[in-house]
Amino acid sequence: MPVAIKSPPLFPDVHILIPERFTDHRGYFSEIYSQPAFQSLGIDCTFVQDNQSLSVAKGTVRGLHFQYPPYDQAKLVRVTSGRLLDVIVDIRAGSPSFGQHFSIELSAENRQQLFIPSGFAHGFCTLEDNTEILYKVSAPYSKAHDAGIFWNDPDLNIAWPVLSTDAVLSDKDLALPLLKNLSRPFSQNSGDTP
């Protein structure tokens, strides 16, 4: 059963968790996700899809991504190989922490998982070659609701572990807008297509 470690002070609905691990001479067993266990921690979320990505090169940046309602996604993120700096940005219109971010190192070794509620843009930068991430999402992918903000937006002041000249990014992520230039703010109550 996962055990809650803590929540960042700015974001009490974001949770850092670590699954319990049972080890013997054969190796180990770990229960990565249990809906009743998560509900007992106050995380009442139904996940509908599991995603996996492998980033071959150290310094690969993916993000900062989100989806607009009604396809907004809560995520449960963990690393199964390598390590990365995981970053979330509050994009909830009217939130007192709007535009603030939180970052944490996730790795296969530290086994930490990050629960990210809906309303946050999410991205990461790999700290090792061949880093693999697995994450659950609470809504399926919707191209019409897919959006993001530029990873190195100066207003966000994120201390990325890679220079902009060395970061490995997709063309799509390089073209994402700054937070202040989003076509419309993220709102939990808005279900229209952007």
C-alpha angles and dihedrals in degrees: 000000000000116000119213111236102182148307123241109257093240094048113041091172092059112086134199110206137178122200118232112250125211112201133189138149091294096055126263145307124212131180102221099184134013120169094210091048092049091047089053087057091052096259104128103175134135113218117207105176141031120213131193131190134179121204110198099194129058108242095040111149122200119182161315089221137163141151127232121237137304084037095040112142136222110201139204107202131192138160120231099180131023124350141274145179107250117204133190129185125199107236098166110131110239094015113140088226096047110151093014119123141205127202133191136173112244120189143162087247100052092041092207119156126202122215109204118188123215115282099055129104110226134204143142146203120218117236095191137034116264097023115172125199129191122194139174120219131199096218133036122252113279117188091200091057099037114119144146149176129243111276095224099041103159092217090063093055094205114175097225115190092228135063116246088240091056101040117113108222140163120248087244093057092045089058097051116122128246115261092252090054099053110134089234135356123258111259126180089215098052119093100168124116114257 
